[in-house]
């Protein structure tokens, strides 16, 4: 099974496709995770858990 499918390949056994939707989705998920980590750290500082 291949991990990433190029745009011009004709195959069905892949996990991610290298196109704009996949790139946008990956960036969005990473951004949300970074924001969540920031919120957890900020709440820990605010409530003096650190």
C-alpha positions in Angstrom: 0.0 0.0 0.0 1.3 3.4 -0.9 1.2 6.3 1.5 0.8 9.2 -0.9 -0.7 9.1 -4.4 0.6 11.6 -7.0 -2.0 13.5 -9.0 -1.3 11.7 -12.2 -1.2 8.1 -10.9 -4.0 5.7 -11.6 -4.1 3.6 -8.5 -6.6 3.0 -5.6 -4.4 1.7 -2.8 -3.2 4.9 -1.1 -3.9 6.8 2.1 -3.4 10.4 1.1 -3.7 12.1 -2.3 -1.3 14.9 -3.2 -3.9 17.6 -4.1 -5.1 20.9 -2.7 -7.9 19.4 -0.6 -5.5 17.2 1.3 -2.9 20.0 1.8 -5.6 22.3 3.1 -7.0 19.6 5.4 -3.5 18.8 6.8 -2.8 22.5 7.4 -6.1 23.1 9.1 -5.7 20.1 11.4 -2.2 21.1 12.4 -3.4 24.7 13.0 -6.2 23.5 15.3 -3.9 21.2 17.2 -1.4 24.1 17.8 -4.2 26.4 18.9 -5.5 23.7 21.4 -2.0 23.2 22.8 -1.7 27.0 23.3 -5.0 27.1 25.1 -4.0 24.2 27.4 -0.7 26.0 28.2 -2.5 29.3 28.7 -5.1 27.8 31.0 -2.4 26.0 33.0 -0.5 29.3 33.5 -3.8 31.1 34.4 -4.8 28.5 37.0 -1.2 28.3 38.3 -0.8 24.6 37.5 2.7 25.1 36.2 
